[in-house]
């Protein structure tokens, strides 16, 4: 699994959790979904994502890293 897939899964999970918390706990949890959406939007323009940096430092390969490793094998 690469960083891109992890980031997409994490963002999707956070939005779903936010929707559930908004419905069952408090309507203010909708701001979590808004924050995740804004982060995704800014990442599309700036090509920078904090979670990507964290995962890279943890040694999880990126999409390009996977292709490079597959070509060398």
N, CA, C and O atoms as CSV, one atom per row, in Angstrom:
chain,resi,resn,atom,element,x,y,z
A,1,UNK,N,N,0.846,-1.173,0.000
A,1,UNK,CA,C,0.000,0.000,0.000
A,1,UNK,C,C,0.893,1.239,0.000
A,1,UNK,O,O,1.921,1.275,0.677
A,2,UNK,N,N,0.494,2.238,-0.758
A,2,UNK,CA,C,1.319,3.439,-0.829
A,2,UNK,C,C,0.660,4.602,-0.097
A,2,UNK,O,O,-0.485,4.516,0.348
A,3,UNK,N,N,1.418,5.696,0.017
A,3,UNK,CA,C,0.955,6.851,0.777
A,3,UNK,C,C,-0.336,7.434,0.216
A,3,UNK,O,O,-1.208,7.836,0.986
A,4,UNK,N,N,-0.477,7.488,-1.089
A,4,UNK,CA,C,-1.671,8.082,-1.692
A,4,UNK,C,C,-2.921,7.335,-1.270
A,4,UNK,O,O,-3.926,7.950,-0.915
A,5,UNK,N,N,-2.865,6.019,-1.307
A,5,UNK,CA,C,-4.033,5.221,-0.912
A,5,UNK,C,C,-4.344,5.398,0.572
A,5,UNK,O,O,-5.510,5.457,0.963
A,6,UNK,N,N,-3.305,5.484,1.395
A,6,UNK,CA,C,-3.512,5.686,2.830
A,6,UNK,C,C,-4.158,7.045,3.078
A,6,UNK,O,O,-5.079,7.157,3.886
A,7,UNK,N,N,-3.681,8.072,2.389
A,7,UNK,CA,C,-4.233,9.420,2.556
A,7,UNK,C,C,-5.695,9.451,2.137
A,7,UNK,O,O,-6.523,10.035,2.836
A,8,UNK,N,N,-6.027,8.832,1.005
A,8,UNK,CA,C,-7.423,8.802,0.554
A,8,UNK,C,C,-8.306,8.059,1.555
A,8,UNK,O,O,-9.410,8.506,1.866
A,9,UNK,N,N,-7.823,6.938,2.053
A,9,UNK,CA,C,-8.610,6.170,3.027
A,9,UNK,C,C,-8.786,6.938,4.326
A,9,UNK,O,O,-9.868,6.931,4.913
A,10,UNK,N,N,-7.729,7.600,4.776
A,10,UNK,CA,C,-7.803,8.372,6.014
A,10,UNK,C,C,-8.792,9.529,5.867
A,10,UNK,O,O,-9.615,9.756,6.753
A,11,UNK,N,N,-8.716,10.254,4.760
A,11,UNK,CA,C,-9.625,11.376,4.534
A,11,UNK,C,C,-11.074,10.891,4.466
A,11,UNK,O,O,-11.961,11.497,5.067
A,12,UNK,N,N,-11.311,9.816,3.747
A,12,UNK,CA,C,-12.658,9.264,3.655
A,12,UNK,C,C,-13.188,8.822,5.006
A,12,UNK,O,O,-14.347,9.068,5.337
A,13,UNK,N,N,-12.338,8.170,5.785
A,13,UNK,CA,C,-12.749,7.718,7.113
A,13,UNK,C,C,-13.060,8.904,8.024
A,13,UNK,O,O,-14.027,8.863,8.784
A,14,UNK,N,N,-12.251,9.956,7.955
A,14,UNK,CA,C,-12.488,11.134,8.781
A,14,UNK,C,C,-13.810,11.809,8.422
A,14,UNK,O,O,-14.528,12.272,9.308
A,15,UNK,N,N,-14.134,11.868,7.139
A,15,UNK,CA,C,-15.395,12.475,6.720
A,15,UNK,C,C,-16.570,11.631,7.198
A,15,UNK,O,O,-17.559,12.173,7.692
A,16,UNK,N,N,-16.472,10.307,7.055
A,16,UNK,CA,C,-17.557,9.448,7.529
A,16,UNK,C,C,-17.735,9.542,9.044
A,16,UNK,O,O,-18.864,9.600,9.531
A,17,UNK,N,N,-16.635,9.558,9.788
A,17,UNK,CA,C,-16.705,9.713,11.237
A,17,UNK,C,C,-17.348,11.053,11.585
A,17,UNK,O,O,-18.174,11.132,12.494
A,18,UNK,N,N,-16.970,12.099,10.868
A,18,UNK,CA,C,-17.543,13.416,11.105
A,18,UNK,C,C,-19.051,13.431,10.874
A,18,UNK,O,O,-19.796,14.025,11.654
A,19,UNK,N,N,-19.500,12.777,9.802
A,19,UNK,CA,C,-20.933,12.716,9.516
A,19,UNK,C,C,-21.666,11.971,10.640
A,19,UNK,O,O,-22.728,12.406,11.086
A,20,UNK,N,N,-21.108,10.870,11.086
A,20,UNK,CA,C,-21.732,10.111,12.175
A,20,UNK,C,C,-21.773,10.921,13.472
A,20,UNK,O,O,-22.789,10.942,14.166
A,21,UNK,N,N,-20.671,11.581,13.790
A,21,UNK,CA,C,-20.640,12.404,15.000
A,21,UNK,C,C,-21.604,13.585,14.894
A,21,UNK,O,O,-22.231,13.967,15.882
A,22,UNK,N,N,-21.722,14.158,13.705
A,22,UNK,CA,C,-22.666,15.254,13.498
A,22,UNK,C,C,-24.092,14.790,13.736
A,22,UNK,O,O,-24.884,15.499,14.356
A,23,UNK,N,N,-24.418,13.615,13.250
A,23,UNK,CA,C,-25.780,13.098,13.369
A,23,UNK,C,C,-26.106,12.649,14.793
A,23,UNK,O,O,-27.180,12.949,15.313
A,24,UNK,N,N,-25.172,11.930,15.418
A,24,UNK,CA,C,-25.466,11.304,16.707
A,24,UNK,C,C,-25.032,12.118,17.932
A,24,UNK,O,O,-25.591,11.932,19.013
A,25,UNK,N,N,-24.053,13.010,17.788
A,25,UNK,CA,C,-23.508,13.680,18.964
A,25,UNK,C,C,-23.830,15.172,18.980
A,25,UNK,O,O,-24.546,15.654,19.858
A,26,UNK,N,N,-23.290,15.899,17.994
A,26,UNK,CA,C,-23.439,17.347,18.000
A,26,UNK,C,C,-23.246,17.870,16.576
A,26,UNK,O,O,-22.306,17.461,15.895
A,27,UNK,N,N,-24.114,18.761,16.120
A,27,UNK,CA,C,-23.988,19.299,14.757
A,27,UNK,C,C,-22.666,20.024,14.489
A,27,UNK,O,O,-22.282,20.187,13.331
A,28,UNK,N,N,-21.980,20.451,15.517
A,28,UNK,CA,C,-20.711,21.166,15.328
A,28,UNK,C,C,-19.621,20.270,14.731
A,28,UNK,O,O,-18.627,20.778,14.210
A,29,UNK,N,N,-19.794,18.937,14.799
A,29,UNK,CA,C,-18.793,18.030,14.224
A,29,UNK,C,C,-18.708,18.154,12.711
A,29,UNK,O,O,-17.771,17.632,12.106
A,30,UNK,N,N,-19.666,18.833,12.085
A,30,UNK,CA,C,-19.616,19.033,10.644
A,30,UNK,C,C,-18.365,19.837,10.256
A,30,UNK,O,O,-17.895,19.752,9.121
A,31,UNK,N,N,-17.838,20.606,11.196
A,31,UNK,CA,C,-16.623,21.381,10.911
A,31,UNK,C,C,-15.407,20.479,10.688
A,31,UNK,O,O,-14.470,20.879,9.997
A,32,UNK,N,N,-15.405,19.288,11.250
A,32,UNK,CA,C,-14.321,18.340,10.968
A,32,UNK,C,C,-14.343,17.941,9.497
A,32,UNK,O,O,-13.297,17.902,8.851
A,33,UNK,N,N,-15.519,17.645,8.967
A,33,UNK,CA,C,-15.636,17.306,7.546
A,33,UNK,C,C,-15.218,18.498,6.689
A,33,UNK,O,O,-14.552,18.326,5.668
A,34,UNK,N,N,-15.606,19.702,7.099
A,34,UNK,CA,C,-15.219,20.906,6.358
A,34,UNK,C,C,-13.698,21.076,6.365
A,34,UNK,O,O,-13.107,21.440,5.348
A,35,UNK,N,N,-13.070,20.813,7.504
A,35,UNK,CA,C,-11.616,20.934,7.600
A,35,UNK,C,C,-10.921,19.926,6.675
A,35,UNK,O,O,-9.970,20.270,5.973
A,36,UNK,N,N,-11.398,18.699,6.682
A,36,UNK,CA,C,-10.805,17.672,5.817
A,36,UNK,C,C,-10.978,18.069,4.354
A,36,UNK,O,O,-10.045,17.943,3.561
A,37,UNK,N,N,-12.166,18.546,3.997
A,37,UNK,CA,C,-12.410,18.983,2.625
A,37,UNK,C,C,-11.516,20.145,2.224
A,37,UNK,O,O,-10.973,20.155,1.119
A,38,UNK,N,N,-11.358,21.117,3.102
A,38,UNK,CA,C,-10.475,22.252,2.802
A,38,UNK,C,C,-9.023,21.808,2.662
A,38,UNK,O,O,-8.294,22.317,1.811
A,39,UNK,N,N,-8.603,20.860,3.498
A,39,UNK,CA,C,-7.242,20.345,3.400
A,39,UNK,C,C,-7.020,19.641,2.060
A,39,UNK,O,O,-5.975,19.814,1.433
A,40,UNK,N,N,-8.003,18.850,1.621
A,40,UNK,CA,C,-7.898,18.189,0.325
A,40,UNK,C,C,-7.842,19.215,-0.806
A,40,UNK,O,O,-7.082,19.056,-1.761
A,41,UNK,N,N,-8.647,20.265,-0.689
A,41,UNK,CA,C,-8.665,21.311,-1.710
A,41,UNK,C,C,-7.326,22.039,-1.780
A,41,UNK,O,O,-6.788,22.238,-2.869
A,42,UNK,N,N,-6.785,22.438,-0.635
A,42,UNK,CA,C,-5.500,23.136,-0.657
A,42,UNK,C,C,-4.384,22.223,-1.151
A,42,UNK,O,O,-3.464,22.687,-1.825
A,43,UNK,N,N,-4.449,20.943,-0.830
A,43,UNK,CA,C,-3.419,20.011,-1.290
A,43,UNK,C,C,-3.455,19.867,-2.816
A,43,UNK,O,O,-2.423,19.636,-3.445
A,44,UNK,N,N,-4.635,20.003,-3.400
A,44,UNK,CA,C,-4.728,19.900,-4.856
A,44,UNK,C,C,-4.058,21.087,-5.550
A,44,UNK,O,O,-3.589,20.966,-6.681
A,45,UNK,N,N,-4.017,22.229,-4.870
A,45,UNK,CA,C,-3.369,23.411,-5.443
A,45,UNK,C,C,-1.887,23.483,-5.106
A,45,UNK,O,O,-1.067,23.810,-5.963
A,46,UNK,N,N,-1.544,23.174,-3.852
A,46,UNK,CA,C,-0.166,23.355,-3.393
A,46,UNK,C,C,0.695,22.108,-3.533
A,46,UNK,O,O,1.922,22.184,-3.462
A,47,UNK,N,N,0.050,20.953,-3.733
A,47,UNK,CA,C,0.750,19.668,-3.804
A,47,UNK,C,C,1.515,19.366,-2.516
A,47,UNK,O,O,2.538,18.681,-2.547
A,48,UNK,N,N,1.017,19.881,-1.367
A,48,UNK,CA,C,1.609,19.608,-0.065
A,48,UNK,C,C,0.532,19.092,0.871
A,48,UNK,O,O,-0.565,19.645,0.951
A,49,UNK,N,N,0.869,18.015,1.580
A,49,UNK,CA,C,-0.057,17.412,2.538
A,49,UNK,C,C,0.755,16.972,3.757
A,49,UNK,O,O,1.735,16.238,3.627
A,50,UNK,N,N,0.345,17.420,4.926
A,50,UNK,CA,C,1.066,17.079,6.151
A,50,UNK,C,C,1.090,15.573,6.379
A,50,UNK,O,O,2.123,15.022,6.758
A,51,UNK,N,N,-0.031,14.907,6.154
A,51,UNK,CA,C,-0.068,13.453,6.348
A,51,UNK,C,C,0.915,12.749,5.419
A,51,UNK,O,O,1.527,11.755,5.810
A,52,UNK,N,N,1.073,13.246,4.203
A,52,UNK,CA,C,2.046,12.664,3.279
A,52,UNK,C,C,3.459,12.785,3.838
A,52,UNK,O,O,4.245,11.841,3.758
A,53,UNK,N,N,3.783,13.947,4.405
A,53,UNK,CA,C,5.108,14.128,5.023
A,53,UNK,C,C,5.317,13.164,6.185
A,53,UNK,O,O,6.393,12.583,6.329
A,54,UNK,N,N,4.294,12.996,7.010
A,54,UNK,CA,C,4.388,12.092,8.165
A,54,UNK,C,C,4.602,10.656,7.698
A,54,UNK,O,O,5.459,9.947,8.226
A,55,UNK,N,N,3.819,10.228,6.705
A,55,UNK,CA,C,3.935,8.853,6.205
A,55,UNK,C,C,5.288,8.618,5.532
A,55,UNK,O,O,5.857,7.533,5.652
A,56,UNK,N,N,5.807,9.624,4.826
A,56,UNK,CA,C,7.123,9.503,4.186
A,56,UNK,C,C,8.198,9.306,5.241
A,56,UNK,O,O,9.089,8.472,5.077
A,57,UNK,N,N,8.119,10.084,6.343
A,57,UNK,CA,C,9.109,9.954,7.417
A,57,UNK,C,C,9.007,8.613,8.126
A,57,UNK,O,O,9.981,8.138,8.710
A,58,UNK,N,N,7.813,7.995,8.075
A,58,UNK,CA,C,7.632,6.667,8.660
A,58,UNK,C,C,8.161,5.575,7.731
A,58,UNK,O,O,8.201,4.404,8.110
A,59,UNK,N,N,8.568,5.953,6.515
A,59,UNK,CA,C,9.140,4.992,5.585
A,59,UNK,C,C,8.143,4.316,4.668
A,59,UNK,O,O,8.485,3.335,4.007
A,60,UNK,N,N,6.917,4.815,4.611
A,60,UNK,CA,C,5.908,4.220,3.733
A,60,UNK,C,C,6.145,4.738,2.319
A,60,UNK,O,O,6.223,5.949,2.114
A,61,UNK,N,N,6.261,3.844,1.346
A,61,UNK,CA,C,6.576,4.286,-0.018
A,61,UNK,C,C,5.419,5.031,-0.659
A,61,UNK,O,O,4.252,4.807,-0.340
A,62,UNK,N,N,5.777,5.926,-1.573
A,62,UNK,CA,C,4.782,6.669,-2.342
A,62,UNK,C,C,4.459,5.940,-3.628
A,62,UNK,O,O,4.992,4.865,-3.901
A,63,UNK,N,N,3.585,6.533,-4.408
A,63,UNK,CA,C,3.168,5.916,-5.670
A,63,UNK,C,C,4.360,5.749,-6.614
A,63,UNK,O,O,4.522,4.692,-7.223
A,64,UNK,N,N,5.183,6.769,-6.736
A,64,UNK,CA,C,6.358,6.680,-7.610
A,64,UNK,C,C,7.372,5.689,-7.054
A,64,UNK,O,O,8.039,4.986,-7.813
A,65,UNK,N,N,7.488,5.635,-5.731
A,65,UNK,CA,C,8.410,4.688,-5.101
A,65,UNK,C,C,8.002,3.251,-5.423
A,65,UNK,O,O,8.860,2.397,-5.650
A,66,UNK,N,N,6.676,2.979,-5.443
A,66,UNK,CA,C,6.181,1.639,-5.753
A,66,UNK,C,C,6.543,1.251,-7.179
A,66,UNK,O,O,6.973,0.125,-7.427
A,67,UNK,N,N,6.372,2.172,-8.112
A,67,UNK,CA,C,6.682,1.872,-9.511
A,67,UNK,C,C,8.168,1.619,-9.710
A,67,UNK,O,O,8.562,0.723,-10.456
A,68,UNK,N,N,8.983,2.411,-9.039
A,68,UNK,CA,C,10.436,2.250,-9.141
A,68,UNK,C,C,10.858,0.895,-8.572
A,68,UNK,O,O,11.678,0.191,-9.162
A,69,UNK,N,N,10.294,0.542,-7.431
A,69,UNK,CA,C,10.642,-0.729,-6.796
A,69,UNK,C,C,10.177,-1.896,-7.666
A,69,UNK,O,O,10.878,-2.902,-7.777
A,70,UNK,N,N,9.007,-1.768,-8.279
A,70,UNK,CA,C,8.490,-2.848,-9.130
A,70,UNK,C,C,9.354,-3.018,-10.371
A,70,UNK,O,O,9.548,-4.138,-10.842
A,71,UNK,N,N,9.871,-1.924,-10.901
A,71,UNK,CA,C,10.713,-2.012,-12.089
A,71,UNK,C,C,12.071,-2.619,-11.825
A,71,UNK,O,O,12.677,-3.212,-12.718
A,72,UNK,N,N,12.554,-2.474,-10.602
A,72,UNK,CA,C,13.872,-3.009,-10.251
A,72,UNK,C,C,13.821,-4.493,-9.940
A,72,UNK,O,O,14.834,-5.185,-10.044
A,73,UNK,N,N,12.643,-4.990,-9.557
A,73,UNK,CA,C,12.534,-6.400,-9.162
A,73,UNK,C,C,12.556,-7.319,-10.357
A,73,UNK,O,O,12.473,-8.538,-10.200
